[in-house]
Amino acid sequence: MRNYNGAWKRKSKRFRNKHNICAICGNYVEQVHHIDPNGTDDEENLIALCTPCHKMVHDLYKSEENEEKKVVYDIIRLIKEKGGQ
């Protein structure tokens, strides 16, 4: 489980200020998602999402199907690579 301390809150706020459009739907960003849940807090592993899209991604990550988890991970990674927030 991640420790979302003061340093993370500051980093998250800076990232949201820099990337203020949801990478999935284009709405205003409210949250920052770790692309690789076990990865770092580096910008390469972060993507800006609105609350509904962030919830959708986490709901899909919770899927019992490992193939579904891989598809979600791959889609998020592609969005990031193609210039998504």
Chimera marker file (.cmm) of the C-alpha trace (Angstrom):
<marker_set name="trace">
<marker id="1" x="0.000" y="0.000" z="0.000" r="1" g="1" b="0" radius="0.5"/>
<marker id="2" x="1.309" y="3.426" z="-0.927" r="1" g="1" b="0" radius="0.5"/>
<marker id="3" x="2.012" y="6.102" z="1.625" r="1" g="1" b="0" radius="0.5"/>
<marker id="4" x="0.259" y="9.225" z="0.348" r="1" g="1" b="0" radius="0.5"/>
<marker id="5" x="2.109" y="11.690" z="2.562" r="1" g="1" b="0" radius="0.5"/>
<marker id="6" x="2.706" y="15.429" z="2.242" r="1" g="1" b="0" radius="0.5"/>
<marker id="7" x="5.418" y="14.956" z="-0.391" r="1" g="1" b="0" radius="0.5"/>
<marker id="8" x="3.009" y="12.962" z="-2.588" r="1" g="1" b="0" radius="0.5"/>
<marker id="9" x="0.257" y="15.543" z="-2.118" r="1" g="1" b="0" radius="0.5"/>
<marker id="10" x="2.600" y="18.310" z="-3.285" r="1" g="1" b="0" radius="0.5"/>
<marker id="11" x="3.829" y="16.259" z="-6.252" r="1" g="1" b="0" radius="0.5"/>
<marker id="12" x="0.262" y="15.312" z="-7.187" r="1" g="1" b="0" radius="0.5"/>
<marker id="13" x="-0.852" y="18.944" z="-7.055" r="1" g="1" b="0" radius="0.5"/>
<marker id="14" x="2.061" y="20.054" z="-9.271" r="1" g="1" b="0" radius="0.5"/>
<marker id="15" x="1.283" y="17.257" z="-11.739" r="1" g="1" b="0" radius="0.5"/>
<marker id="16" x="-2.433" y="18.199" z="-11.835" r="1" g="1" b="0" radius="0.5"/>
<marker id="17" x="-1.546" y="21.858" z="-12.384" r="1" g="1" b="0" radius="0.5"/>
<marker id="18" x="0.688" y="20.877" z="-15.288" r="1" g="1" b="0" radius="0.5"/>
<marker id="19" x="-1.705" y="18.250" z="-16.727" r="1" g="1" b="0" radius="0.5"/>
<marker id="20" x="-5.199" y="19.570" z="-16.051" r="1" g="1" b="0" radius="0.5"/>
<marker id="21" x="-7.173" y="17.605" z="-18.666" r="1" g="1" b="0" radius="0.5"/>
<marker id="22" x="-8.222" y="13.969" z="-18.123" r="1" g="1" b="0" radius="0.5"/>
<marker id="23" x="-6.215" y="11.740" z="-20.456" r="1" g="1" b="0" radius="0.5"/>
<marker id="24" x="-9.260" y="9.546" z="-21.087" r="1" g="1" b="0" radius="0.5"/>
<marker id="25" x="-12.292" y="11.821" z="-21.441" r="1" g="1" b="0" radius="0.5"/>
<marker id="26" x="-10.963" y="15.395" z="-21.546" r="1" g="1" b="0" radius="0.5"/>
<marker id="27" x="-12.719" y="16.595" z="-18.391" r="1" g="1" b="0" radius="0.5"/>
<marker id="28" x="-11.028" y="18.615" z="-15.659" r="1" g="1" b="0" radius="0.5"/>
<marker id="29" x="-8.430" y="16.593" z="-13.724" r="1" g="1" b="0" radius="0.5"/>
<marker id="30" x="-8.960" y="15.899" z="-10.061" r="1" g="1" b="0" radius="0.5"/>
<marker id="31" x="-6.650" y="12.935" z="-9.462" r="1" g="1" b="0" radius="0.5"/>
<marker id="32" x="-3.324" y="11.443" z="-10.454" r="1" g="1" b="0" radius="0.5"/>
<marker id="33" x="-3.098" y="7.738" z="-11.241" r="1" g="1" b="0" radius="0.5"/>
<marker id="34" x="-0.017" y="5.504" z="-11.046" r="1" g="1" b="0" radius="0.5"/>
<marker id="35" x="0.126" y="3.627" z="-14.355" r="1" g="1" b="0" radius="0.5"/>
<marker id="36" x="2.123" y="0.820" z="-12.770" r="1" g="1" b="0" radius="0.5"/>
<marker id="37" x="0.703" y="0.448" z="-9.253" r="1" g="1" b="0" radius="0.5"/>
<marker id="38" x="4.028" y="-0.928" z="-8.048" r="1" g="1" b="0" radius="0.5"/>
<marker id="39" x="6.051" y="1.719" z="-9.869" r="1" g="1" b="0" radius="0.5"/>
<marker id="40" x="7.527" y="5.023" z="-8.835" r="1" g="1" b="0" radius="0.5"/>
<marker id="41" x="6.080" y="8.499" z="-8.418" r="1" g="1" b="0" radius="0.5"/>
<marker id="42" x="8.070" y="9.693" z="-11.451" r="1" g="1" b="0" radius="0.5"/>
<marker id="43" x="6.045" y="11.559" z="-14.086" r="1" g="1" b="0" radius="0.5"/>
<marker id="44" x="6.585" y="8.720" z="-16.568" r="1" g="1" b="0" radius="0.5"/>
<marker id="45" x="4.471" y="6.523" z="-14.277" r="1" g="1" b="0" radius="0.5"/>
<marker id="46" x="1.703" y="9.079" z="-13.667" r="1" g="1" b="0" radius="0.5"/>
<marker id="47" x="-1.375" y="10.002" z="-15.668" r="1" g="1" b="0" radius="0.5"/>
<marker id="48" x="-3.940" y="12.716" z="-14.965" r="1" g="1" b="0" radius="0.5"/>
<marker id="49" x="-7.537" y="11.508" z="-14.653" r="1" g="1" b="0" radius="0.5"/>
<marker id="50" x="-10.897" y="12.906" z="-13.610" r="1" g="1" b="0" radius="0.5"/>
<marker id="51" x="-12.594" y="11.173" z="-10.673" r="1" g="1" b="0" radius="0.5"/>
<marker id="52" x="-15.016" y="9.038" z="-12.764" r="1" g="1" b="0" radius="0.5"/>
<marker id="53" x="-12.249" y="7.799" z="-15.088" r="1" g="1" b="0" radius="0.5"/>
<marker id="54" x="-9.938" y="7.121" z="-12.145" r="1" g="1" b="0" radius="0.5"/>
<marker id="55" x="-12.684" y="5.060" z="-10.487" r="1" g="1" b="0" radius="0.5"/>
<marker id="56" x="-13.321" y="3.185" z="-13.754" r="1" g="1" b="0" radius="0.5"/>
<marker id="57" x="-9.617" y="2.327" z="-14.103" r="1" g="1" b="0" radius="0.5"/>
<marker id="58" x="-9.420" y="1.068" z="-10.523" r="1" g="1" b="0" radius="0.5"/>
<marker id="59" x="-12.630" y="-0.940" z="-10.910" r="1" g="1" b="0" radius="0.5"/>
<marker id="60" x="-11.143" y="-2.593" z="-14.000" r="1" g="1" b="0" radius="0.5"/>
<marker id="61" x="-7.837" y="-3.219" z="-12.187" r="1" g="1" b="0" radius="0.5"/>
<marker id="62" x="-9.835" y="-5.062" z="-9.508" r="1" g="1" b="0" radius="0.5"/>
<marker id="63" x="-11.163" y="-7.467" z="-12.125" r="1" g="1" b="0" radius="0.5"/>
<marker id="64" x="-10.600" y="-11.140" z="-11.455" r="1" g="1" b="0" radius="0.5"/>
<marker id="65" x="-9.512" y="-11.557" z="-15.056" r="1" g="1" b="0" radius="0.5"/>
<marker id="66" x="-5.778" y="-11.064" z="-15.461" r="1" g="1" b="0" radius="0.5"/>
<marker id="67" x="-6.258" y="-10.444" z="-19.179" r="1" g="1" b="0" radius="0.5"/>
<marker id="68" x="-8.618" y="-7.530" z="-18.417" r="1" g="1" b="0" radius="0.5"/>
<marker id="69" x="-6.025" y="-6.045" z="-16.058" r="1" g="1" b="0" radius="0.5"/>
<marker id="70" x="-3.391" y="-6.299" z="-18.783" r="1" g="1" b="0" radius="0.5"/>
<marker id="71" x="-5.675" y="-4.607" z="-21.328" r="1" g="1" b="0" radius="0.5"/>
<marker id="72" x="-6.393" y="-1.696" z="-18.958" r="1" g="1" b="0" radius="0.5"/>
<marker id="73" x="-2.701" y="-1.301" z="-18.171" r="1" g="1" b="0" radius="0.5"/>
<marker id="74" x="-1.842" y="-1.374" z="-21.897" r="1" g="1" b="0" radius="0.5"/>
<marker id="75" x="-4.528" y="1.198" z="-22.764" r="1" g="1" b="0" radius="0.5"/>
<marker id="76" x="-3.357" y="3.600" z="-20.046" r="1" g="1" b="0" radius="0.5"/>
<marker id="77" x="0.256" y="3.166" z="-21.160" r="1" g="1" b="0" radius="0.5"/>
<marker id="78" x="-0.722" y="3.870" z="-24.811" r="1" g="1" b="0" radius="0.5"/>
<marker id="79" x="-2.652" y="6.995" z="-23.846" r="1" g="1" b="0" radius="0.5"/>
<marker id="80" x="0.386" y="8.258" z="-21.980" r="1" g="1" b="0" radius="0.5"/>
<marker id="81" x="2.739" y="7.450" z="-24.886" r="1" g="1" b="0" radius="0.5"/>
<marker id="82" x="0.476" y="9.205" z="-27.397" r="1" g="1" b="0" radius="0.5"/>
<marker id="83" x="0.643" y="12.440" z="-25.436" r="1" g="1" b="0" radius="0.5"/>
<marker id="84" x="-2.173" y="11.958" z="-22.958" r="1" g="1" b="0" radius="0.5"/>
<marker id="85" x="-1.896" y="13.881" z="-19.764" r="1" g="1" b="0" radius="0.5"/>
<link id1="1" id2="2" r="1" g="1" b="0" radius="0.2"/>
<link id1="2" id2="3" r="1" g="1" b="0" radius="0.2"/>
<link id1="3" id2="4" r="1" g="1" b="0" radius="0.2"/>
<link id1="4" id2="5" r="1" g="1" b="0" radius="0.2"/>
<link id1="5" id2="6" r="1" g="1" b="0" radius="0.2"/>
<link id1="6" id2="7" r="1" g="1" b="0" radius="0.2"/>
<link id1="7" id2="8" r="1" g="1" b="0" radius="0.2"/>
<link id1="8" id2="9" r="1" g="1" b="0" radius="0.2"/>
<link id1="9" id2="10" r="1" g="1" b="0" radius="0.2"/>
<link id1="10" id2="11" r="1" g="1" b="0" radius="0.2"/>
<link id1="11" id2="12" r="1" g="1" b="0" radius="0.2"/>
<link id1="12" id2="13" r="1" g="1" b="0" radius="0.2"/>
<link id1="13" id2="14" r="1" g="1" b="0" radius="0.2"/>
<link id1="14" id2="15" r="1" g="1" b="0" radius="0.2"/>
<link id1="15" id2="16" r="1" g="1" b="0" radius="0.2"/>
<link id1="16" id2="17" r="1" g="1" b="0" radius="0.2"/>
<link id1="17" id2="18" r="1" g="1" b="0" radius="0.2"/>
<link id1="18" id2="19" r="1" g="1" b="0" radius="0.2"/>
<link id1="19" id2="20" r="1" g="1" b="0" radius="0.2"/>
<link id1="20" id2="21" r="1" g="1" b="0" radius="0.2"/>
<link id1="21" id2="22" r="1" g="1" b="0" radius="0.2"/>
<link id1="22" id2="23" r="1" g="1" b="0" radius="0.2"/>
<link id1="23" id2="24" r="1" g="1" b="0" radius="0.2"/>
<link id1="24" id2="25" r="1" g="1" b="0" radius="0.2"/>
<link id1="25" id2="26" r="1" g="1" b="0" radius="0.2"/>
<link id1="26" id2="27" r="1" g="1" b="0" radius="0.2"/>
<link id1="27" id2="28" r="1" g="1" b="0" radius="0.2"/>
<link id1="28" id2="29" r="1" g="1" b="0" radius="0.2"/>
<link id1="29" id2="30" r="1" g="1" b="0" radius="0.2"/>
<link id1="30" id2="31" r="1" g="1" b="0" radius="0.2"/>
<link id1="31" id2="32" r="1" g="1" b="0" radius="0.2"/>
<link id1="32" id2="33" r="1" g="1" b="0" radius="0.2"/>
<link id1="33" id2="34" r="1" g="1" b="0" radius="0.2"/>
<link id1="34" id2="35" r="1" g="1" b="0" radius="0.2"/>
<link id1="35" id2="36" r="1" g="1" b="0" radius="0.2"/>
<link id1="36" id2="37" r="1" g="1" b="0" radius="0.2"/>
<link id1="37" id2="38" r="1" g="1" b="0" radius="0.2"/>
<link id1="38" id2="39" r="1" g="1" b="0" radius="0.2"/>
<link id1="39" id2="40" r="1" g="1" b="0" radius="0.2"/>
<link id1="40" id2="41" r="1" g="1" b="0" radius="0.2"/>
<link id1="41" id2="42" r="1" g="1" b="0" radius="0.2"/>
<link id1="42" id2="43" r="1" g="1" b="0" radius="0.2"/>
<link id1="43" id2="44" r="1" g="1" b="0" radius="0.2"/>
<link id1="44" id2="45" r="1" g="1" b="0" radius="0.2"/>
<link id1="45" id2="46" r="1" g="1" b="0" radius="0.2"/>
<link id1="46" id2="47" r="1" g="1" b="0" radius="0.2"/>
<link id1="47" id2="48" r="1" g="1" b="0" radius="0.2"/>
<link id1="48" id2="49" r="1" g="1" b="0" radius="0.2"/>
<link id1="49" id2="50" r="1" g="1" b="0" radius="0.2"/>
<link id1="50" id2="51" r="1" g="1" b="0" radius="0.2"/>
<link id1="51" id2="52" r="1" g="1" b="0" radius="0.2"/>
<link id1="52" id2="53" r="1" g="1" b="0" radius="0.2"/>
<link id1="53" id2="54" r="1" g="1" b="0" radius="0.2"/>
<link id1="54" id2="55" r="1" g="1" b="0" radius="0.2"/>
<link id1="55" id2="56" r="1" g="1" b="0" radius="0.2"/>
<link id1="56" id2="57" r="1" g="1" b="0" radius="0.2"/>
<link id1="57" id2="58" r="1" g="1" b="0" radius="0.2"/>
<link id1="58" id2="59" r="1" g="1" b="0" radius="0.2"/>
<link id1="59" id2="60" r="1" g="1" b="0" radius="0.2"/>
<link id1="60" id2="61" r="1" g="1" b="0" radius="0.2"/>
<link id1="61" id2="62" r="1" g="1" b="0" radius="0.2"/>
<link id1="62" id2="63" r="1" g="1" b="0" radius="0.2"/>
<link id1="63" id2="64" r="1" g="1" b="0" radius="0.2"/>
<link id1="64" id2="65" r="1" g="1" b="0" radius="0.2"/>
<link id1="65" id2="66" r="1" g="1" b="0" radius="0.2"/>
<link id1="66" id2="67" r="1" g="1" b="0" radius="0.2"/>
<link id1="67" id2="68" r="1" g="1" b="0" radius="0.2"/>
<link id1="68" id2="69" r="1" g="1" b="0" radius="0.2"/>
<link id1="69" id2="70" r="1" g="1" b="0" radius="0.2"/>
<link id1="70" id2="71" r="1" g="1" b="0" radius="0.2"/>
<link id1="71" id2="72" r="1" g="1" b="0" radius="0.2"/>
<link id1="72" id2="73" r="1" g="1" b="0" radius="0.2"/>
<link id1="73" id2="74" r="1" g="1" b="0" radius="0.2"/>
<link id1="74" id2="75" r="1" g="1" b="0" radius="0.2"/>
<link id1="75" id2="76" r="1" g="1" b="0" radius="0.2"/>
<link id1="76" id2="77" r="1" g="1" b="0" radius="0.2"/>
<link id1="77" id2="78" r="1" g="1" b="0" radius="0.2"/>
<link id1="78" id2="79" r="1" g="1" b="0" radius="0.2"/>
<link id1="79" id2="80" r="1" g="1" b="0" radius="0.2"/>
<link id1="80" id2="81" r="1" g="1" b="0" radius="0.2"/>
<link id1="81" id2="82" r="1" g="1" b="0" radius="0.2"/>
<link id1="82" id2="83" r="1" g="1" b="0" radius="0.2"/>
<link id1="83" id2="84" r="1" g="1" b="0" radius="0.2"/>
<link id1="84" id2="85" r="1" g="1" b="0" radius="0.2"/>
</marker_set>
